[in-house]
Structures are given as structure tokens and as C-alpha cells.
Amino acid sequence: MERFLRALQIFCIIFFCRALEAREYKCTLNEDQICVFRGVQLKTDDQIMASSFASIGKPPRNVKFEQSTVTSVPLGMFQAFPNLEEYDASHSGVKTLQTSSFSSATNIRELNLTGNKIQQLGNNAFQGANKITSIDLSQNVISEVKENAFDGLSHLTVLNLNSNQISILPSKVFAPLTALESIDLQYNSLTKIDDSQFETCTNLVSLNVSNNALQKFDLKQFLREWSVDSIDVSFNRLKVINIPKNVKKLIASNNQIQSVQVLGKEPQLIFLRLSQNKLTNMDQVPSFNKLVTLDLSYNEIETVDFNSVTKFKNLMLLKLDGNRLTTLSNSMISQWTYLKYLTLSHNELTQINMDVLKMLPKIIKLDLSNNKLTTVQTKDFSDMFPVMVRLMIEGNDFKCDGIASLVKELKYAMAEHKVTVDKCKRGQRLMSGICCS
């Protein structure tokens, strides 16, 4: 009896192993020439190791899992498809990346593992995938990244790690990524970035570290002879921002910034967003000769002299909405024709004499909405602003018996100002397209 049971046990083991070895999954080519695996359930390491993969038709270059659960990258995937270039296992329940997972992935170029449950990137996590150019690990639960996690990835140009739980990055973790052009680290828990974190990433042109908890971030490491297209440090806790001369676009909104400095001569900055910070004066922003867009909305600025605009030689859009502006002044001695769009809405202005803007004759759109204006003094409006097409004055406190002269001036102006009654405050009525009481 004992001999029989032992023989039965051996038989079952052999049968089970053969059953595992015999397990094969086939993908079907869709209209985009992607071979799709549907309904695959590989929940244990044993199943993943024992599974084999095949395709209906010629071996694919692009593979995707849909409605599947694959807890790790199957070892046999790249053995079955040695020419595989794109691997997409997004939203497939992946939990771990084994060191040997990509040992046969010698031709892989793009890896998409977004929306999974990966917790850690261990050393040599992508060993073997030496030609890979793009990795998407967004929307996982990664809390730890080992220092040598990206070793061997000298061709990687795009790395997406947004929406994870990373609080600390080893100082040399990106050192092997000499070809890296874009990295996304937004929506993590980063409290610090090393002063030389991206020093070896000499091709980096786009960086997003927004929505973290950074109190300090030295951008000096990006000071180079070639340009950096975009850096986004918004929604952090920065108090000081130093802008390298070679950065073209900087987004630093929703911080606590009180000081802005430029690093180097002849800055290349074209776009600067500093909204939702602690700036009290427009002059706290240094001169940027190539700047086209400046957003200083929702700071703590109480007054502005439009002569400050002249230090930005190419400025076309200036946003000052949501500040504490009560007065406007202009000490210009000659016309400034570059500024085209000016936003002053949601401030504390109670009256305005349009003469304060007469040195800015090329304004196309002027937004004065949602202040506390009771009067707008203007004379020869059409001559003063010959190209203005939009004047926004809704949401103010105009008195109907005090806007006759304004209505007369706007009657023949090219600028559209009229609104519908639904834009009026409670207790106001519409008079010649202007809300008043």
C-alpha cells in the first residue's frame, strides 16, 4: 500500500509538472499590429516560470496584456519572442521585477508597466534590456529605488515614475542614464533632491518634480551650455528659486517663493509661471530679455508700476490676477508695444484711469473683471487702444448712473465688452452690456 501511494505521488508530481510545462498562451494580432494576450492568469512564480508563449502568425514585435493578471514579468516571454520591441503589461497586477526578468530582452525598446503594484526597484532591475529607450512605471506603489536599479540603461531617454510613493532617491541612481531626455517624478513624496542628482544626465531637457514635498532644490546642476526645455517644480514647499540661464520654461507655481534669482548671463527663459507664491513686488523677478509669458497671479503684490514691464524685452502676456492690487501706476516715458495680453482680474481695484495704460497701446486683451471697480475713467479709448478686441469688466461694482461716459467711449470701440445677464452679481442689471446696480 505504501509503495502504491508513493508511486501515485510521483505520478502526480510528474503529471503536474508536465501540465505546467505544457501551459501555453497565444496572442492575437490586432489592427494596430500589437499582439494581445487576453485573460491570462499568472499569479505565482511557478506558473510564470512554467508558462510558454506563442503567437498566431509571425512572431510579434509588440505585445500587450489585456484583462490579465501577471504578478511578474514572465521569464519565457522574451525567449519566445526574441525580437520583441514593445512590452505592455499595464494594469495587470504586476508586483515584482525579478533580476532575471529581462535577461533575454535584448531588443526591447519600450516597457509599459503603469498602473500595477510594484513596491521596489532592486539593483539591476532591468539587466539585459540594454537597448531600452522608454520605461513607464507610473501609478505603482514604489517606495524604494536601489542605487543600481538602472544600471546598464545607457540608451534610456524617457523615464516615468510619477504617482508612486518615493520619498528618497539615492544620489547616484540616475548616473547610468547618460542618454536620458525626460524624467517624470511628479506625485511622489520626495522631500529632498541631491544637488548633483542629475549631474550626469547631460541630455536631459524635461524634468517634472511637481506635487512633492521639496523644501530645497538646487537647479544649478542644470547650468550648461545647451538648453533645458522645461522644469516643473510646482506644488512643493520651495522658498527660493534660482533659474539657470539655459532653462527655457519654468513652472514653479504653488510654492512659498519669496526670492527669484538668475544663474548666469543672457538667460534663455521664455515662459515663467510663479503663481500662488509669496512675492510682494514685480521687481523681485529679475530681467529676462527673451521672456514671452510671465505669470505672477495669486501672489501678495499690492501695487505695480508698469515701467517694470520694460525689463522684459519680449513680454507679450502678463498675469497679475488674484493679487492684492489697489493702485496702478506707470512711469514709462515712451510707448511699449510688445505687451499684448494683460490680466488684472480678482484684485482690490476700486477705480482705474485708463491713462495708466496709455503707454501700452498694443494691448489686445485686457481683463479687469472681478475687482471692486465703481468707475473706469477713459477718454479717446479707441485711439488709446486701437487693436484691443476684448475688454473684460464683469464682476465689478459699477453704478448704473455713473457709467454713461464709459458706455459712450466703448460704443464705437473695436473692443468687445458686453456680457449676458447671467454674468451679473445678485442685485445688478444689464445696461449696454455692463453689469451695474
PEKA-V529544 format. One record per backbone hydrogen bond with DSSP energy under -1.0 kcal/mol. CO is the residue of the C=O (numbers start at 1). NH is the residue of the N-H. Records with the same first field share a line. If there is no record, write none. Layout:
# PEKA-V529544
CO=NH, NH
This chain:
# PEKA-V529544
1=5
2=6
3=7
4=8
5=9
6=10
7=11
8=12
9=13
10=14
11=15
12=16
13=17
14=18
15=19
16=20
17=21
18=22
20=23
23=52
25=54
27=56
28=36
30=33
34=30
35=64
36=28
37=66
40=69
42=71
44=48
45=49
46=50
47=51
52=25
54=27
61=85, 86
62=35
63=88
64=37
66=39
69=42
71=95, 96
74=77
76=80
77=81
81=84
85=109, 110
86=63
87=112
88=65
92=70
94=117
98=101
100=103
102=105
104=106
109=133, 134
110=87
111=136
112=89
114=91
118=141
119=143, 144
121=146
122=125
124=127
126=129
128=130
129=132
133=157, 158
134=111
135=160
136=113
138=115
142=165
144=121
146=149
148=124, 151
150=153
153=156
157=181, 182
158=135
159=184
160=137
162=139
166=189
167=191
170=173
172=175
174=177
176=178
177=180
181=205, 206
182=159
183=208
184=161
186=163
190=213
194=197
196=199
198=201
200=202
201=204
205=230
206=183
207=232
208=185
210=187
214=237
219=222
220=223
222=224
228=248
230=207
231=251
232=209
234=211
238=256
239=258, 259
241=261
243=263
244=247
245=268
246=228
248=270, 271
249=231
250=273
251=233
253=235
257=278
259=241
261=243
263=245
270=292, 293
271=250
272=295
273=252
275=254
276=255
279=300
281=284
282=285
288=291
292=316, 317
293=272
294=319
295=274
297=276
301=324
302=326, 327
304=329
305=308
306=309
307=310
308=311
309=312
312=315
316=340, 341
317=294
318=343
319=296
321=298
325=348
329=306
340=364, 365
341=318
342=367
343=320
345=322
349=372
350=374
352=377
353=356
354=357
355=358
357=360
359=336
360=363
364=389, 390
365=342
366=392
367=344
369=346
373=397
375=352
377=354
380=384
381=385
385=388
389=416
390=366
392=368
394=370
398=437
399=402
403=407
404=408
405=409
406=410
407=411
416=391
420=423
421=424
425=428
429=436
431=434
433=419
434=431
436=429
